[in-house]
Amino acid sequence: MIPPSLEKDPGRLEHLDLPVMTDGQLRDAVENLRDGFLLYDRHERVVFHNRRLIELYPVLEAIAPLRGRSMAELIEAVGPMLATERFAEEAAARIAQRRAEWSQSAGTPYTLVLKDGRRILVGERAAANGGRVVVHTDVTAEKQAEMRLVEAIESLHNGFVLFDADDRLVLANEPLRRMFPAQAAIMVPGAHIDDIVRAGVEGGDYRNFGELGRSDAGQADLAEGEFEAIYRRHREGVRDGIERQLRDGRWIVVHQAVTPSGLRVGLRTDVTLLKERERELAAAHADLQRMAEELRLARERAEAADRAKTEFLAIVGHELRTPFTGIRGMADLLADAPLGPEHRRYLDAMRRSTASLLEMLDQILDFSQVELGRIERYDAAFDPAALAVESVALFQALALEKGLGLRVAPARGLPASVVGDEGKTRQILLNLLSNAVKFTDSGSVTVSAALVPDPRADGQLLRYEVADTGIGMSPEATASLFQPFRQLDSRRPRGRGGSGLGLAICKRLANALGGDVSVASAVGEGTRFWFTVAVQPADRATGEQGAPPETEMAAPTPDARRVLVVEDDTTSRLLVSALLTQWGYAVVEAGDGGAALAALAAERFAAVLMDVHLPVLDGPGAVRCLRAGSGPNRAVPVIGLSGESNAARLADCAAAGFSWMLGKPFDLPVLRAAVARAVAEGAAV
């Protein structure tokens, strides 16, 4: 309660710096303060206190009423509540300090730590009548919040530092002290930034600090401008961060911010591991770039080797097929000559060996092209039933010799014309037919053809099946049948063997044409091979492309049967010339492209047979010159002869102006039909 002396003398309240209020308002205000309020007179006697003071110190109830009690009595009464065993000594010291500061306008604030964990902040100031006003504030919650904040700051992995507006240290956590051991000792509350910086300089911890790089880690002094730059960063803040290297090589990123109240809050992050990772990543990036460059060079070398291999295969194919053409052609010519039984047997063996070698050569070259990924489609209209009939006809003689039946069974509704790659389709069918006839000793071989839906796309597949009554195969044999260099049965006599590439090529060709190859077989029950290729419907009027079929042509007039043969290989030139002479043509020979152009400029020809690979001027070059000129043979039909099957090379020949191409070695009926057609067309020009 408020003493009567205060109630009767409002002026005394003015000396307490309290606003003039009514008695009731003043009483309510003081009694409802959250702080304990205590008023002493000049004799250190209690004049007035509020109820909150008793709530803060319940032990004071024992000496109530407090009015008139001395300051010493209150301090001694509260002593047992303090969290210390020497409360009597501390009480005496506190009384002495209070009396020493009694005449001062404001005493030094101090905190009482109670045994129950509460913290009471005590502040006082002088009253006008020589007394003292003392306020006791429970700051336990604030202190706990502060402790939690400090605990959180201490738990950071980063270094944390707080300076007041006067650049004096308020707080530095333990990670910061460990981060800067040279400055740890001076990082105490109240230390000035200047002293902390100088301690770091003396410890050599200001190397590479932003643009302030110092090569001498032991230099103790900073130039005035450098120190000012560091101090300016401290005062203004560093939001984007600055890297700082310490003497031991560690890298620290410094961030500094300024609060609205002028505090400086700093965060220090050790990025040494990140720096190491950056160096490792930079090294790895350099390695990757080096590897990428090596891979690029390796790819270029591989592509160059690929091109060289392709050119080599083309040259080898041509050069090998050219002598094969001579051998085969000469053997065919010799077959028409009168021979005795023994020589006839020798000739037949030579022709079989030549055919076997040629087949193996074709398969090796074809497989090389397949492995290089150089399978290109050449779609044109063709008759699927006629293709089957023509393919079977090629094996008729061998089938008759073995006593086998050969038949073709096209499905009802098979169209007369489809668009697809006839050449590769024929190649697959011939390979399967060859195997069927080869491995069937009795019975028959049947070829069927049908058009079926494509289950993988909205289209159609042309399906051929070759079924024989041969010896069949085991499941183990069929499992690896389409792998390269796997023969149908390695235990069979060498006379039935081969390169083991035919079926592998068939598989890859069928896949390239949008289809597949499959087999079903059982030992002693024969074998069925079937394959599919993607085709499109076509009008029969589209016509076929490529080498002309063997057809009856109108006989040319005697003065229009002159044919120019251009071939650098002497044997091949002799063979072709002999065949053409035998067929009734007048032949003129040339050994290179230049000689061919000279002959074409000198006289008129009904047709030209020209090898693609020629000295002086190659076949395509010679034909381009012929077509570009204005001589008498500018439009003469030119049949190209080539032992290679490279699609790009053949396309180049077509673009150069060749009328059509024949492969080496060629079949005599095909050659004869081609020349007859060319001569007939040439005579009409």
NORUR-V659060 format. One record per helix or strand of 2 or more residues. SS is the DSSP state (@ for helix, = for strand). FROM is the first residue (numbers start at 1). TO is the last residue. If there is no record, write none. Layout:
# NORUR-V659060
SS	FROM	TO
SS	FROM	TO
This chain:
# NORUR-V659060
@	4	8
@	10	15
@	23	31
=	36	40
=	45	49
@	51	56
@	58	63
@	71	79
@	87	100
=	110	114
=	119	126
=	132	138
@	140	154
=	159	163
=	168	172
@	174	179
@	181	184
@	193	202
@	224	236
=	238	245
=	251	258
=	264	270
@	272	335
@	341	371
=	380	382
@	384	393
@	396	402
=	405	410
=	418	420
@	422	438
=	444	453
=	460	468
@	475	479
@	494	496
@	502	512
=	517	521
=	527	537
@	540	542
@	558	560
=	562	566
@	570	582
=	586	590
@	593	602
=	607	611
@	619	628
=	637	642
@	647	656
=	660	663
@	668	684
